[in-house]
Amino acid sequence: MASQYTPTMPRQRTVNISMPESMKRYVDRSVARHDFGNVSEFFRHLVREERRREAAREELDRLLAQGLDSGPGSSLDEAYFARLARGVARRAPRARGRGAA
């Protein structure tokens, strides 16, 4: 029977994977436990998850580089936290006045 490919569907490719029996049992259990229709769905899910993790790592790297390039940092010492607490205390009465809990 010929494939029912339509132009809107991405063309599917076949990938053969060799693995030890213990890994195959794990894959089969995972397919059943997570209600994947078949092993292919499970592996497509893994690839999508890896793509998301890779994008998140790239975003984190970008943000870290941005932070490093932003100039020298400030010390987080007792004086810093005292100023922070004073600022919060000054804003707290105004927040309560607006009905905040």
C-alpha positions in Angstrom: 0.0 0.0 0.0 1.4 3.4 -1.0 2.0 6.1 1.6 -0.7 8.7 1.9 1.7 11.6 1.8 0.2 15.1 1.3 2.2 18.3 0.7 1.2 19.7 4.1 2.7 16.7 6.0 6.5 16.6 6.6 8.0 13.7 4.7 8.9 10.8 7.1 12.2 9.1 7.1 13.1 5.8 8.6 15.9 5.5 11.2 17.1 2.1 12.4 18.6 2.1 15.9 20.6 -0.7 17.5 20.6 -1.0 21.2 21.1 -3.6 24.0 18.1 -5.7 25.0 17.8 -3.9 28.3 17.4 -0.6 26.6 14.8 -2.0 24.2 12.8 -3.3 27.3 13.1 0.2 28.8 11.8 1.8 25.5 8.9 -0.6 25.3 8.0 0.0 29.0 8.2 3.8 28.4 6.0 3.6 25.3 3.3 1.7 27.3 3.6 3.8 30.5 3.3 7.1 28.7 0.7 6.0 26.2 2.8 6.6 23.1 1.2 4.8 20.1 4.5 3.2 19.1 8.2 3.4 19.5 8.5 6.0 16.7 6.2 8.4 18.6 8.4 7.9 21.7 11.6 8.7 19.8 10.0 11.7 18.1 9.0 13.0 21.6 12.6 12.5 22.8 14.0 14.5 19.8 11.4 17.3 20.4 12.4 17.5 24.1 16.1 17.6 23.2 15.4 20.5 20.8 13.6 22.4 23.6 16.5 21.7 26.0 19.0 22.8 23.5 17.1 26.1 22.8 16.8 26.7 26.6 20.6 26.1 27.0 21.3 28.5 24.1 19.0 31.1 25.7 20.8 30.7 29.1 24.2 31.1 27.4 22.9 34.2 25.7 21.6 35.7 29.0 24.9 34.7 30.8 27.0 36.4 28.1 24.7 39.5 28.3 25.2 39.6 32.1 28.9 39.3 31.8 29.0 42.0 29.2 26.8 44.4 31.3 29.7 45.6 33.4 30.9 45.1 36.9 28.4 43.7 39.4 27.6 45.1 42.9 28.4 43.5 46.2 25.6 41.6 47.9 26.7 42.5 51.4 24.7 43.4 54.5 24.4 47.0 53.4 22.8 45.9 50.1 20.2 43.7 51.9 19.5 46.5 54.5 18.8 49.0 51.6 16.6 46.4 49.9 14.6 45.8 53.2 14.1 49.6 53.7 12.8 49.9 50.1 10.4 47.0 50.6 9.2 48.5 54.0 8.6 51.9 52.3 6.4 50.3 49.6 4.5 48.0 51.9 2.2 50.6 53.5 1.2 51.8 50.0 0.5 48.2 48.9 -1.7 47.6 51.9 -3.6 50.7 51.1 -4.5 49.3 47.6 -6.0 46.2 49.1 -3.0 43.9 48.8 -2.7 41.2 51.5 
